Amino acid sequence: MELGGAYLLLCLFSLLTLVTTESPTPKVKKVANAKKEAVSPKMFEELKSQLDSLAQEVALLKERQALQTVCLQGTKVHLKCFLAVAQARPFHEASEDCISRGGTLGTPGSAADNEALLDYVRRSLRADAEVWLGLSDLAAEGAWVDPAGGAATFRNWETELTAQPDGGPAENCAALAAASGGRWFDRRCRDPLPYTCQFAIV
């Protein structure tokens, strides 16, 4: 009797092993092949494109959130935000700092921009502060360009007392002087000045 039970268990174990090691039935193979065919290269490319699009949207949202933080700390003017930096640095270091923050040195594009920037500088730094602007004629003397390399579309040089820009090849970077009502002066680029970073509102 005990031998018959052991024999029966051995038969069941052998049958179970046989069932689990057999290859899938043709029906199972067909389902597996159908699943493989369902994920075509075209579908894979579409999914990849959707993932790339979502990644871009997330990056844009992060950028907007960072920009909102900047605008809250600084001031919003038309389609720009300005953020004052009190630490005095040479022009190139100030420019690099603004770029690392995702902006450029402040560059007023109109009289209204210049007035708003002047007001902000007086409130956030000092009433007589002088700050770097994102304008220089480093590439060609007298050809003042913005941070993107385009010709300056707006100019507010001091002309009543000193006929700016008057420094020639020694002074190739522009600064806004709050003490002169927001008029611009050319300065030596290595001079340390505070500055404002400018961010375009997306």
C-alpha positions as CSV (number, residue, x, y, z in Angstrom):
1,M,0.0,0.0,0.0
2,E,2.8,2.4,0.9
3,L,4.7,1.4,-2.2
4,G,1.6,2.2,-4.3
5,G,1.2,5.7,-2.8
6,A,4.9,6.4,-3.5
7,Y,4.5,5.2,-7.0
8,L,1.4,7.4,-7.5
9,L,3.3,10.4,-6.2
10,L,6.2,9.7,-8.5
11,C,3.9,9.4,-11.5
12,L,2.2,12.7,-10.6
13,F,5.6,14.4,-10.2
14,S,6.8,13.1,-13.6
15,L,3.6,14.2,-15.3
16,L,3.9,17.7,-13.7
17,T,7.5,18.0,-14.8
18,L,6.5,16.9,-18.3
19,V,3.7,19.5,-18.5
20,T,5.9,22.4,-17.3
21,T,8.9,21.6,-19.6
22,E,6.9,21.1,-22.8
23,S,7.0,24.0,-25.3
24,P,4.0,26.3,-25.4
25,T,1.1,25.2,-27.5
26,P,0.7,26.7,-30.9
27,K,-2.1,28.9,-29.6
28,V,0.3,30.4,-27.0
29,K,2.9,30.9,-29.6
30,K,0.4,32.8,-31.8
31,V,-0.5,35.1,-29.0
32,A,3.2,35.8,-28.3
33,N,3.9,36.5,-32.0
34,A,0.8,38.8,-32.1
35,K,2.1,40.8,-29.2
36,K,5.6,41.1,-30.9
37,E,3.9,42.3,-34.1
38,A,1.7,44.8,-32.2
39,V,4.8,46.8,-31.1
40,S,6.0,47.9,-34.5
41,P,8.9,50.2,-35.1
42,K,6.5,53.0,-36.0
43,M,4.7,52.7,-32.7
44,F,8.0,52.7,-30.9
45,E,9.0,55.9,-32.6
46,E,5.7,57.5,-31.8
47,L,6.1,56.6,-28.1
48,K,9.6,57.9,-28.1
49,S,8.4,61.2,-29.7
50,Q,5.7,61.5,-27.0
51,L,8.2,60.9,-24.3
52,D,10.5,63.6,-25.8
53,S,7.6,66.0,-26.0
54,L,6.7,65.4,-22.3
55,A,10.4,65.9,-21.3
56,Q,10.4,69.3,-23.1
57,E,7.2,70.3,-21.4
58,V,8.6,69.4,-18.0
59,A,11.8,71.4,-18.7
60,L,9.6,74.4,-19.8
61,L,7.6,74.2,-16.7
62,K,10.7,74.1,-14.6
63,E,12.0,77.1,-16.5
64,R,8.8,79.0,-15.9
65,Q,8.8,78.2,-12.2
66,A,12.4,79.4,-11.9
67,L,11.5,82.6,-13.8
68,Q,8.5,83.2,-11.5
69,T,10.9,83.0,-8.6
70,V,13.2,85.5,-10.3
71,C,10.3,87.9,-11.0
72,L,9.2,87.7,-7.4
73,Q,12.7,88.5,-6.2
74,G,13.3,91.2,-8.8
75,T,10.9,93.2,-10.9
76,K,8.8,92.6,-14.0
77,V,9.0,95.1,-16.8
78,H,6.9,94.4,-19.9
79,L,8.0,91.0,-21.2
80,K,11.2,90.9,-19.0
81,C,12.2,90.4,-15.4
82,F,15.2,92.2,-13.9
83,L,17.1,90.9,-10.9
84,A,19.7,93.1,-9.2
85,V,23.0,91.7,-8.0
86,A,24.7,93.9,-5.5
87,Q,28.1,92.2,-5.7
88,A,30.4,94.2,-7.9
89,R,32.1,92.3,-10.7
90,P,33.9,93.1,-13.9
91,F,31.7,93.1,-17.0
92,H,32.6,89.6,-18.2
93,E,32.1,88.0,-14.8
94,A,28.8,89.7,-14.4
95,S,27.7,88.6,-17.9
96,E,28.7,85.0,-17.1
97,D,26.8,85.0,-13.8
98,C,23.6,86.2,-15.6
99,I,24.1,83.5,-18.2
100,S,24.5,80.8,-15.5
101,R,21.2,82.0,-14.1
102,G,19.5,81.6,-17.4
103,G,19.5,85.3,-18.4
104,T,21.7,88.0,-19.8
105,L,22.9,91.4,-18.5
106,G,20.1,93.9,-18.3
107,T,19.7,95.7,-21.6
108,P,16.8,98.2,-21.9
109,G,15.1,98.1,-25.3
110,S,13.1,101.3,-24.8
111,A,12.9,104.5,-22.8
112,A,10.1,102.8,-20.7
113,D,12.4,99.8,-20.0
114,N,15.3,102.2,-19.1
115,E,13.1,104.2,-16.7
116,A,11.8,101.0,-15.0
117,L,15.3,99.6,-14.7
118,L,16.5,102.9,-13.2
119,D,13.7,102.8,-10.6
120,Y,14.4,99.2,-9.7
121,V,18.2,99.9,-9.3
122,R,17.5,102.8,-7.0
123,R,15.1,100.7,-4.9
124,S,17.1,97.6,-4.7
125,L,20.7,98.9,-4.7
126,R,21.4,102.6,-4.1
127,A,20.0,105.9,-5.3
128,D,23.4,106.6,-6.9
129,A,24.3,103.1,-8.1
130,E,26.0,102.4,-11.4
131,V,25.3,99.0,-12.9
132,W,26.5,97.1,-15.9
133,L,24.3,96.9,-19.0
134,G,24.5,94.2,-21.6
135,L,26.0,96.4,-24.2
136,S,29.6,96.5,-25.5
137,D,31.7,97.6,-28.5
138,L,34.4,95.0,-27.9
139,A,34.1,93.5,-31.4
140,A,34.3,96.8,-33.3
141,E,34.9,100.3,-31.8
142,G,31.7,102.4,-31.8
143,A,29.5,99.5,-32.9
144,W,27.5,98.8,-29.6
145,V,25.8,95.4,-29.5
146,D,23.5,93.6,-27.1
147,P,24.3,90.2,-25.5
148,A,23.0,88.4,-28.6
149,G,25.4,90.4,-30.8
150,G,22.6,92.5,-32.4
151,A,23.0,96.2,-32.9
152,A,21.6,98.2,-29.9
153,T,18.1,99.4,-30.8
154,F,17.8,101.9,-28.0
155,R,20.5,104.2,-26.6
156,N,20.5,106.5,-23.7
157,W,24.0,107.9,-23.5
158,E,24.9,110.9,-21.4
159,T,25.4,113.7,-23.9
160,E,24.8,116.9,-22.0
161,L,27.9,117.0,-19.9
162,T,30.4,114.4,-21.2
163,A,29.2,113.4,-24.7
164,Q,29.2,109.6,-24.0
165,P,30.5,107.2,-25.2
166,D,33.9,109.0,-24.9
167,G,36.4,106.4,-23.7
168,G,37.5,105.2,-27.1
169,P,39.1,101.7,-27.2
170,A,39.9,101.8,-23.5
171,E,36.2,101.8,-22.5
172,N,34.2,99.2,-24.3
173,C,31.4,98.3,-21.8
174,A,28.2,100.3,-21.0
175,A,26.8,101.1,-17.6
176,L,23.6,102.8,-16.4
177,A,24.2,105.6,-13.8
178,A,21.3,106.1,-11.4
179,A,22.9,109.4,-10.2
180,S,22.6,110.7,-13.8
181,G,18.9,109.8,-14.2
182,G,19.6,106.5,-15.9
183,R,22.0,107.9,-18.5
184,W,24.6,105.5,-19.9
185,F,28.4,105.8,-19.7
186,D,31.1,103.7,-21.3
187,R,33.4,102.1,-18.8
188,R,36.5,99.9,-18.7
189,C,35.2,96.3,-18.8
190,R,37.5,95.2,-16.0
191,D,36.0,97.8,-13.5
192,P,33.9,96.0,-10.8
193,L,30.2,97.2,-10.8
194,P,27.0,95.7,-9.5
195,Y,24.6,94.6,-12.3
196,T,21.1,93.4,-13.2
197,C,20.3,90.2,-14.9
198,Q,17.5,90.2,-17.4
199,F,15.2,87.3,-18.2
200,A,12.7,87.0,-21.0
201,I,9.2,85.9,-19.9
202,V,8.2,82.8,-21.8
